[in-house]
């Protein structure tokens, strides 16, 4: 495993291009585009203000930079660096901006969610979509890029509008049986749209492409409901994380629950493997101590090494008592993701923040638990295989595969604390992000199976 030097970064704006050839990063008002392999700067663009959002077009030819404070979007071309585009929403303001799947239209959401403006880079035409709902996942595109689902709110009711992305014609418009729609997400095969209610009501609605309600699922009533949702890559399973600290798996045939996964703080079963991260200081031979100590000796005296050990059951996982009198209590399954090969599901229960639960999807049972020293900030699956990268806001990155798990110290100077990460599409490398910097982590071919 090798690491690059550290580069400057603002607001954790670091994105790989879809074709995997370039890496774009934002440094205040500058957009830096680097070659992924050499990290040499290919292009340097200067924006009108501090960049708050960057996004690649699907064909990797254009980069969108949004400056929400000024209501401006700037678009840059890699093929023609002299060409550029500026979109000013004016007094309407700007709260969100994204590409359409064809990479030639930009969707801007104005302040107070009054409308979505669709700008065409080819014809310079403008279209407007009214009544977009202010929610976390209000826009969803099918994986093939043909259709867009938009959550709407009008006359105190929730609606879904389905659009054809090629010409932005309305395909279907229907109301949803939700009190306060919180999000939408297409199945990877683009055949089913999942819609869920706010946390105040447990309700998942599943719609077909023609707007028919296929099924409604409600696990319980009169308690905080859904916190997270994820489709399996095969579209066979829908995982629903809830405030009751459980994950429920629905099947794609009957849309009924086939199993549920619990996240208890106390692990008693001897069949469950728990990898526990432990920190150890290296042993120092007193006779060899010199005064004043050499630089190398001083660093070894105060350095600690981390590794995983298999914990003996019963195990009590670090548990945080949530503040139930405040909004959005830290309780329930807030993070979950399927592996790219559909074999595993990783989950985190927010009131057991140091533990990562990995479930075997084929056997529908718990495979392993990883307990970290610090709360898990983010985890992400390798796009090519069953391998998981984890960061905890420390100067280490953690990797897990069915073969085992490893803790790796990042050998860079200064205080580099990894708070986010993202895989390259090849699965050969990772971008590790701290508050103000990033570096690349390269996994050697012979090291790709974690030992």
N, C-alpha and C positions, 0 to 999 in steps of 0.2 A: 504494500500500500504506500503510495507516494502523495505528497501534498505540494501544491504550488505556493508561490509567495502570496502575500495578502494584498488585496486591492480595496480602494475606498468604495463606499456604498452609502446611499441615503434611503431611508424608509424601507429597507430590505427589498428594493426594486432590482431584481435579478431574474432574468428569464432566458431559458434556452429557446432557440428557434425551432419550429416544428420539424425542420429537416435535419436538425442536430448539428449544423455546421457552425452556428454563431451563438454568442452569448451576449445579451444586452443588459447593461446595468445603468442605473440612474445615479448621478452624483450631483445633488442640488439641481441646477438648471441644465446640466450637461447629460447627453445620452451617449454612452460609450458602447461601441459594438466591437467585440473581440472574436478572433478565430478560436474555436473551441479547443483545437489541438495545441496551438502554440501560445494562446492567450495574447497574441500581438493585436494591437488596436487596428481595426480595419477602417472604421469610420468614427468620427467625433462630431456630434450635432449639438448645437446650442439652442435651447428653447427660450421662450419669452419670460418664463418664471420657473419656480421650483417645481419639478416633476412630481406628481402624486400617484400616477398610475402609468404603467407601460404594458403593451400587449402586441405580440406579433400577429401579422395576418397569417392565414392558414397555409399560404404558399411560401412563407418566409421572405417575401420581397419587400414588405412594408412594416414599419413600426409606428404604433400609435402612442403618443404621449399626452396624457390629460393633466391639465392644470385647473383643478376644480375651483380654487379660490378666484381665479380670473374668468371662469366660464369658457375656457379655450381648450381646443384639442389641436395638436400639431401632428402631422403625419410625414414620415421620412421614408425615402426610397433607398434601398441598398444598391440597386442597379444604376440609378441615376441620382447621385448625391446632390446635384444642383436643384433637382425637383423637390418641391415640398408643398404641403397643403396646410392651410390654417382654417379651422372652423371655430367661429365665435358665436356662442349662444346668446350673447348680449345680456339684456336685463332678465331673461328667463332663467339664467344661472345654469349650473351643471352639477349633478351629484354622482353620475355614473356614465361610463363610456365603454363600449366594447365593439369588436368586429362582428360582422355577420360571417357565417361559415364560408362564403365565397371569397372573402378577403378583399372585397371591392365596395362594401357598404359599411358605414359606421352608425351605430345606434347610440344616441345621446339621450340620457334621461335628465329632464330639467328639474330645477328646485321644486320642492313640494310635490314631486311626481305628477306635475300637471299634464305632461305629455312625453312621448318618446319621438325624437326626430331621427329619421332615417336619411342619411346623406350618401349619395352615390359618388364615388370617385371617378367613374367612367363618364356619366352623363351630366354630372353636377346638379342632378335633380334632387328635390327634397320631398319627403313624405312624412306625414304626421300620424301617430297612433295615440289616441286619447285614453285617459283614465287608467294608466298603469298603476298597479298597486304598490305601495311602499312596504315591501317585505324582503326578507333575506334572499330568497331565491325566486324572484318574480319572473325571470326570463330563462327559458330552457330550450336548447336546440337539440334536435336528434343527432345521433352520432354521424349519420351520413350527410348532415347539413341541409336536408331538404325541407324540414319543417321547424317552425318556432312556436312554442307555447308561451303565452303571455298572461300573467295573472292581472285581473282588472278589478276595480272597485267602483261601482256606481250605484246610486240610489240605495246606499247602505247594504248592498249585496255583493258577493264575490262572483266573478265570472272568469272563464278561460276563453281566450281567443287563440285559434290555431291559424297560423299564416304559412303560405308557401314562400320560401325564402328567395326563389328565383325572380318573382315579380311582386312580392309583398301583398298578394291577394289574400283576402280572408277566406279560409277554408271552412272553419266551423266556429260557432260562438255559442257557448252554453253556460248556464249558471251552475255553481257547485254548492253542495249541501254542507257548506262550512260556515261557522260563525265568524271566523277571522283567519282566512287562508294565510299560511305561513311560508309555503314553498311548493315548488313543482320540480319534478325530475323525470326525464324519459328513461325507460329501460334501454340498455345498450343496443338492442335490436330495433328500437324506434317504433315498436308496436303498441306499447302501453305507457301511459302517463300517470305517474303517482302524484297525488295532490294531498297535502296534509294540513291539518288545522293548527292553530296556535297551541301553546303549551297548556292553555286552560281547558282544552277539550281533546281527549284522545280520539282522533279520527283520521284514517287514511282512506282516500278514495282512489280507485283505479279506473282510468278511462281508456277506451280504444281510440284509434286515430280518427274515427268518424264521430267521436263525442259521446258514444254510449258508455254508461256507467256499468263497468264489469263487476265490481265488487266494492263493498265497504267493510272496513275492519275497525273494530273498537275493542280494545283489551279490557278496559275498565272505565268507570265514571267517577266524577266528583273528586278528582285528584289531578295533580299536574301530569300532563301526558307525554307527548313525543318530544324528544330532544335532538335526535339525529336519524338520518335515513341513508341507506346505501344499497344500490343494486349490485348483484353479482355480475361479473363480466359476461357470463353466459345468458343473463336475463332470467335464469331459472328461479332465483331467490331474491326476496326483498327483505333486508335486515332493518329492523326498527329499534332504535335505542330509546329508552324511556326514563323518566324521572324516578321510577320505582326500582332502578338499578338492574334492569333486565333487558336483554335483547331478544326480540321475537322474530322468528324466521317464517316468512310466508312463502308458499310454493306457487309456481306460475300456472298450474293447472286448475286448481280449485280456489286459489287465493285464500286458503285457510292456513292457520298456524300449524307448522309441523313440529316445531320444538321451541323452547325458550332457554336462554343461557343466563344463569344467575352470577352475580359478582360478590360473593360474601367476603368479609374481611378476615375470617378465620378459615384456614384450609386444613382439614383433618384427614382427608383421604390419602393413603399411601400411594395410590395410583397416579397422583398429580405431581408432576415435576415442577419445582419452583427454583428458578435461577435467581440468586440474590447477589446484587452488586456489593462488593466489599472493597474498602480502601485500606491500603497498607503502606506504611512508610518503609523505605529500604533500610536494612540493617547497616549500621555504621560501626566499623572497628575503632574503638576508643584509642588504641595505641597509635593508629595512623592519623589521628586528628592533628592538624597543624594550626598554629595561631600566628597571624590572622589566617583564616581559611582561604584556600584558593577559590577562584570563581566557580570552577567545576564542583568542588567539594561543597560549597555553600548552596548551590542549586540542588545537589543531591540530598543535603541535610533537610531541606524544607519541601522537597517534592514528595508527592504521594502517588502511588500507582493503584489503579482500579482493575478488578477482575471479577468474573462471575464464579460463584460457588453454588453447588446444589444444596439447598436448605433442607434440613431434616424436618419432616412433618411431626406434629402440627405446627403450622406457621401462622403468625398473626401479622397481617399486612398493615402498613402505616395508614391509619384512618383519620380523616379530617371531619370534624363535626360541622355541618353546614349551618349558616345563619338563616334560619327558616323565616325570620321576620323581614327579610330583604328580598327584593326582586332578583330573579335569575339565581336561585341558590345553587351552590356548587355541589350538586348531587345528581346522580343518574349518569347514563351512558351518553357522553357528549361527543365522543370520537369513535368512529368505526370505519373499517375499510377492508374490502376483499383483496386477496392477492390476485395478480394478473392471470395466473393459471387456474383460478377458481378453487384452489385447494384449501386455502386458509382464510380466516376472518380474524382481524386484530381489533380489539376494543379497549377503551379506557373508561373506567367508572370515575367520574369527577371527584367523588369524595374519598376515593382511594387513588390519589393522583400519581403516586410513584409506581403503580403496577400496570403492566401491559398484559392483557389476556389474549392468547392466541388459540383459536378454535379450529379443529379439523372439520372442514365442511363436508367431506365425504362420509365420515363416521358420525357427524353431528355431535361431537363431544369435545371437551377441553383437551388441548394438546400440551400446552405449557404456559407458565406464568413467569414473567420477568419482573423483578422488583428492583427499581433503581434507587440510588441514594437521594436524588432530587426529583421533583415533579416532572412528568413527561410533558414537554412543550409541543412536540410534533412527532409523528411517525409517518413513513411513506414506503410503499412497496416498490421494489425494483420492477420496472415495466416489462422485464423479460423473464423473470423467474421468481420462485418463492424465497425472496430475501427481503428483509425489512431493515430500514435505517431509522434510528431513533435519536432524538436530541433532547437534552434536559436543561439547557441553559448553562451547561458547564463547558469546560475546554476539552470535552471528549465527544466522540461520535460512537454509537453502538450499532452493531450489525447482528442480525439473527437469521439463521436459516435452519431447516430441519436437522442439519448436521450439528448445530450448536450455536453459541453466541460469543461475541468478543467485544471488549472495550478498547478503544484506540485513542490514545492521547494525541492531540493535534500539536505537532512540533513547530509552532509559530511563536514568535516573540510577542510580548505584551499580553493584555487581558482579552483574549479571543474567546468569547462565550457563545456557543452555537445555540441560537434560538429558533432557527428555521433551516430547512434543507430542501433540495429538489434533485431528483435523479435526471441524468441525461437519458435520452430515449434509447440509447444502446445498452444501458445498464452497466457500462464500464466505468462511469465516474459520477461524482456527486458535487453539487455546489453547496458549500456550508456557509450559512449567513449568520453574522453577528449584528449588533445594533448599527455599527458604522463601517463594517468591512465584510469581505467575503474571500474565500479561498476555494480552490478545487481539490477534491480528493479523488485520486486515481486508483482503481482496484486492478491489480495485475491479474492476468488471465489465470495463472496458476493459483492465485489467492481467492478466486471467485467463490469457491465453496468454503464457507466459513467453518473453521475448525474450532 
